[in-house]
Amino acid sequence: MKIGRFFWGTFFVVVGLLLLLYNLDYLHFDWSYSWRLWPLLLIFWGLSKFTENRPVRIGLAMCNGIVLACMFFGFFSFQWFDGIDDDSEPARYSQQLSEPYNNTIQRAVFNLSGGAGKFVMTSTTDNLIDAETESGLGRYELDKYEEKGSTEISLRMEDHRSFRFFHRLRNRADIRLNPNPEWQMHFSAGASTLDLDLTPYKTTTVTLDAGVTTVRVKLGDRSKETTVNVKTGVSSVRIEIPATSGCEIADNAHIGSSSFEDFHKSDSQTWQTDGFDSATNKIFIDIDSGVSSVRVTRY
């Protein structure tokens, strides 16, 4: 019997068992993050290449079948089974959220936690933040915390609704921040598109933590030093940096393709622009991604 049959047999058996337990109301877990198990697929597949032992390879194939079944179950959340006979469209929420700005705010932190969707930042505002959201997944909430000249604001989805297979659920947020404070920005999303033009901002830290993602980030030169942390799953990442800034990239052996134009390799995992050490403004990019296409260009 071919090894692939053990993989698919295990997959369908586990999916069937999960469905049965769900229908009997024995499952009370939040499966929405099960997609984070995807690196196990690569691990088990890689291990199978080290051995010709058939029982071991069958066992690893069955492990992959279990992982893929859990990811499949978690991705659809199976709430769509309850809505198969319901022709009504799910509720869609349109919101305009904002916080006023005052000139005592010198440093600010922005956190985005938005699930799957499209998140855009292409302009600024005189407020501290303006956000226009439209979502069929749930309502957004804007939280604010202040302490000694520093303000932290968080845009997050509060009553998150699970994905429904038979409906197209839009989830989009257009975000505008005030360009005066010094910003730390943290973006956390699932299967998403991030389109971020950060050239107007003084950014000290930009963190991108996402799953299956298309990312475009354009950085400016208003900060002496900017650190960019990229942590994604299966993704396409494009980062644009100003030619006036020096840049260093730490590429932590992600699986996929890389294109670092106008960079030279300083060691096995580090790339630098010419004249990096003497540059007035510096950008540090740390890449820790899965199966990804990563491109860094200068403009």
C-alpha positions as CSV (number, residue, x, y, z in Angstrom):
1,M,0.0,0.0,0.0
2,K,1.3,3.4,-0.9
3,I,2.4,5.8,1.9
4,G,0.1,8.5,0.5
5,R,-2.9,6.4,1.3
6,F,-2.0,6.4,5.0
7,F,-1.7,10.2,4.9
8,W,-5.2,10.7,3.3
9,G,-6.8,7.9,5.3
10,T,-5.6,9.5,8.5
11,F,-6.7,13.0,7.4
12,F,-10.3,11.9,6.6
13,V,-10.6,9.7,9.8
14,V,-9.4,12.6,12.0
15,V,-11.7,15.1,10.2
16,G,-14.6,12.7,10.7
17,L,-13.8,12.2,14.3
18,L,-13.6,16.0,15.0
19,L,-16.9,16.5,13.2
20,L,-18.5,13.7,15.2
21,L,-17.2,15.2,18.5
22,Y,-18.4,18.6,17.4
23,N,-21.9,17.3,16.6
24,L,-22.0,15.6,20.0
25,D,-20.9,18.9,21.7
26,Y,-17.7,17.5,23.1
27,L,-15.4,20.1,21.5
28,H,-15.1,23.3,23.5
29,F,-11.8,24.6,22.3
30,D,-10.8,27.7,20.4
31,W,-9.5,26.2,17.1
32,S,-9.0,29.6,15.4
33,Y,-5.2,29.4,15.9
34,S,-4.7,25.9,14.8
35,W,-3.1,27.2,11.5
36,R,0.0,27.9,13.6
37,L,0.7,24.2,13.6
38,W,1.7,24.4,9.9
39,P,5.5,24.2,10.6
40,L,4.9,20.6,11.8
41,L,4.0,19.6,8.3
42,L,7.5,20.7,7.1
43,I,9.2,19.0,10.1
44,F,7.4,15.6,9.6
45,W,8.0,15.8,5.8
46,G,11.7,16.6,6.3
47,L,12.1,13.8,8.8
48,S,10.6,11.3,6.4
49,K,13.4,12.1,3.9
50,F,16.1,10.9,6.4
51,T,14.9,7.3,6.5
52,E,13.9,4.5,4.2
53,N,12.3,2.6,7.0
54,R,8.7,2.1,5.8
55,P,7.0,1.9,9.2
56,V,8.7,5.2,10.3
57,R,7.7,6.9,7.0
58,I,4.1,5.7,7.4
59,G,4.0,7.0,11.0
60,L,5.3,10.4,9.9
61,A,2.7,10.5,7.0
62,M,0.0,9.8,9.5
63,C,1.3,12.6,11.8
64,N,1.0,15.0,8.9
65,G,-2.5,13.8,8.2
66,I,-3.5,14.6,11.8
67,V,-1.9,18.0,11.7
68,L,-3.5,18.9,8.4
69,A,-6.9,17.7,9.7
70,C,-6.7,19.9,12.8
71,M,-5.7,22.9,10.6
72,F,-8.6,22.2,8.3
73,F,-11.0,21.9,11.2
74,G,-9.7,25.1,12.8
75,F,-9.7,27.2,9.6
76,F,-13.4,26.7,8.9
77,S,-14.3,26.6,12.6
78,F,-17.3,24.6,11.5
79,Q,-19.7,27.3,12.5
80,W,-20.7,27.3,8.8
81,F,-22.4,23.9,9.3
82,D,-24.9,25.7,11.4
83,G,-25.7,28.2,8.6
84,I,-26.0,25.9,5.6
85,D,-29.8,26.4,5.5
86,D,-29.6,30.1,6.4
87,D,-29.7,32.3,3.3
88,S,-29.3,35.5,5.3
89,E,-26.1,37.5,5.0
90,P,-24.1,37.9,8.2
91,A,-24.2,41.3,9.9
92,R,-21.6,43.8,8.6
93,Y,-20.2,46.5,10.9
94,S,-19.0,49.8,9.6
95,Q,-17.2,52.0,12.2
96,Q,-15.3,55.2,12.5
97,L,-13.0,55.2,15.5
98,S,-10.7,58.0,16.7
99,E,-8.7,59.4,19.6
100,P,-7.8,63.1,19.9
101,Y,-4.1,64.3,19.9
102,N,-2.4,66.7,22.2
103,N,1.1,67.9,21.9
104,T,2.2,66.5,25.2
105,I,2.3,63.0,23.6
106,Q,6.0,62.5,22.7
107,R,6.0,58.7,22.3
108,A,3.2,56.4,21.2
109,V,2.6,52.7,20.7
110,F,0.1,51.3,18.2
111,N,-1.1,47.7,18.3
112,L,-3.3,46.2,15.7
113,S,-5.0,42.8,16.2
114,G,-7.4,42.3,13.4
115,G,-7.7,38.6,12.4
116,A,-7.9,37.9,8.7
117,G,-8.5,40.8,6.3
118,K,-6.9,43.8,4.6
119,F,-5.2,46.5,6.7
120,V,-4.1,49.8,5.0
121,M,-2.1,52.8,6.3
122,T,-1.5,55.3,3.6
123,S,-2.1,58.7,5.1
124,T,-2.0,60.7,8.3
125,T,-4.4,62.6,10.6
126,D,-4.4,65.5,13.0
127,N,-6.0,63.2,15.6
128,L,-3.8,60.7,17.4
129,I,-5.6,58.0,15.4
130,D,-8.5,57.7,12.9
131,A,-9.7,54.3,11.8
132,E,-12.4,53.4,9.4
133,T,-13.4,49.7,9.6
134,E,-15.8,47.5,7.7
135,S,-16.1,43.9,8.8
136,G,-18.4,40.9,8.7
137,L,-16.3,39.2,11.3
138,G,-17.2,41.4,14.3
139,R,-16.8,44.9,15.8
140,Y,-13.6,46.7,16.4
141,E,-12.7,48.3,19.7
142,L,-10.1,51.1,20.3
143,D,-8.3,51.1,23.6
144,K,-6.1,53.8,25.0
145,Y,-3.6,53.8,27.9
146,E,-1.5,56.8,28.9
147,E,1.6,57.2,31.1
148,K,4.1,60.0,31.4
149,G,4.1,61.4,27.9
150,S,3.7,57.9,26.3
151,T,0.4,56.7,24.9
152,E,-0.5,53.2,23.9
153,I,-3.5,52.6,21.6
154,S,-4.8,49.2,20.5
155,L,-7.2,48.5,17.7
156,R,-8.7,45.1,18.0
157,M,-11.6,43.0,17.0
158,E,-13.7,42.3,20.1
159,D,-16.6,39.9,19.2
160,H,-14.8,37.9,16.6
161,R,-17.0,35.7,14.5
162,S,-15.7,32.5,13.0
163,F,-15.3,32.1,9.2
164,R,-18.3,31.0,7.3
165,F,-17.6,29.0,4.1
166,F,-20.8,30.0,2.2
167,H,-20.4,33.8,2.8
168,R,-17.8,36.3,1.7
169,L,-16.9,38.1,4.9
170,R,-15.2,41.5,4.3
171,N,-12.7,42.7,6.9
172,R,-10.9,45.9,6.2
173,A,-9.4,48.7,8.3
174,D,-8.0,52.0,7.0
175,I,-5.8,53.5,9.7
176,R,-4.3,57.0,10.0
177,L,-1.9,58.0,12.7
178,N,-0.5,61.4,13.8
179,P,3.0,61.9,12.4
180,N,4.3,63.9,15.4
181,P,5.0,61.3,18.1
182,E,7.8,58.7,18.0
183,W,6.0,55.5,17.2
184,Q,6.3,51.8,18.0
185,M,4.0,49.8,15.7
186,H,2.9,46.2,16.2
187,F,0.7,44.5,13.6
188,S,-0.8,41.0,14.4
189,A,-3.1,39.4,11.8
190,G,-4.1,36.0,10.4
191,A,-4.6,35.4,6.7
192,S,-4.3,39.0,5.6
193,T,-2.9,41.8,3.4
194,L,-0.9,44.6,5.0
195,D,-0.3,47.7,2.9
196,L,1.7,50.2,5.1
197,D,3.2,53.5,4.0
198,L,5.1,54.5,7.1
199,T,7.2,57.3,5.4
200,P,5.4,60.1,7.3
201,Y,6.2,58.6,10.7
202,K,9.1,58.6,13.2
203,T,9.1,54.8,13.7
204,T,11.5,53.2,16.2
205,T,10.0,49.7,16.0
206,V,7.8,47.9,13.5
207,T,6.6,44.4,14.2
208,L,4.8,42.2,11.7
209,D,3.3,39.0,13.1
210,A,1.0,37.3,10.6
211,G,0.1,34.0,9.0
212,V,-0.7,33.6,5.3
213,T,0.1,37.1,4.3
214,T,0.9,39.6,1.6
215,V,3.0,42.5,3.2
216,R,4.1,45.8,1.7
217,V,5.9,48.2,4.0
218,K,7.5,51.5,2.9
219,L,9.7,53.0,5.5
220,G,10.8,56.6,5.8
221,D,14.0,58.3,7.2
222,R,12.5,60.4,10.0
223,S,14.1,58.2,12.7
224,K,17.8,57.7,13.4
225,E,17.3,54.0,14.1
226,T,14.4,51.8,13.1
227,T,14.0,48.0,13.9
228,V,11.7,45.9,11.8
229,N,10.7,42.4,13.0
230,V,9.1,40.2,10.4
231,K,7.5,37.0,11.7
232,T,5.2,35.4,9.1
233,G,4.0,32.0,7.9
234,V,3.4,31.5,4.2
235,S,3.9,35.0,2.9
236,S,5.0,37.5,0.3
237,V,6.9,40.3,1.9
238,R,8.1,43.5,0.3
239,I,10.0,46.2,2.3
240,E,11.0,49.5,0.7
241,I,13.7,51.5,2.4
242,P,15.1,55.0,1.6
243,A,18.4,55.1,-0.2
244,T,19.6,57.7,2.3
245,S,19.5,55.1,5.2
246,G,21.9,52.3,5.9
247,C,20.3,48.9,6.4
248,E,21.2,45.6,7.9
249,I,19.1,42.4,7.3
250,A,19.3,39.3,9.5
251,D,17.7,36.6,7.4
252,N,17.1,33.7,9.8
253,A,17.1,30.9,7.2
254,H,13.5,31.1,6.1
255,I,12.3,28.7,3.4
256,G,11.7,30.5,0.1
257,S,13.2,33.1,-2.1
258,S,15.0,36.3,-1.1
259,S,15.9,39.4,-3.1
260,F,18.0,42.1,-1.3
261,E,18.9,44.7,-4.0
262,D,22.0,46.8,-3.4
263,F,23.1,44.7,-0.3
264,H,26.2,42.7,0.2
265,K,26.5,39.6,2.4
266,S,28.6,40.2,5.5
267,D,28.1,36.7,7.0
268,S,25.9,33.6,6.4
269,Q,22.7,35.3,7.6
270,T,23.5,39.0,7.5
271,W,23.3,41.5,4.7
272,Q,24.2,45.2,4.7
273,T,24.1,48.2,2.4
274,D,27.4,49.8,1.4
275,G,28.5,52.4,4.0
276,F,26.2,51.0,6.7
277,D,28.6,51.7,9.6
278,S,28.9,55.4,8.7
279,A,25.2,56.0,7.8
280,T,23.4,58.6,9.9
281,N,20.1,56.8,9.8
282,K,20.0,53.0,10.2
283,I,17.3,50.4,9.6
284,F,17.6,46.9,11.1
285,I,15.4,44.2,9.6
286,D,15.1,40.8,11.3
287,I,13.3,38.2,9.2
288,D,11.9,35.0,10.9
289,S,9.5,33.6,8.4
290,G,8.3,30.3,7.1
291,V,7.7,29.6,3.4
292,S,8.2,33.1,2.1
293,S,9.2,35.4,-0.7
294,V,11.0,38.3,0.8
295,R,12.2,41.3,-1.2
296,V,13.9,44.5,0.2
297,T,14.4,47.4,-2.2
298,R,15.7,50.9,-1.9
299,Y,14.0,54.0,-3.3
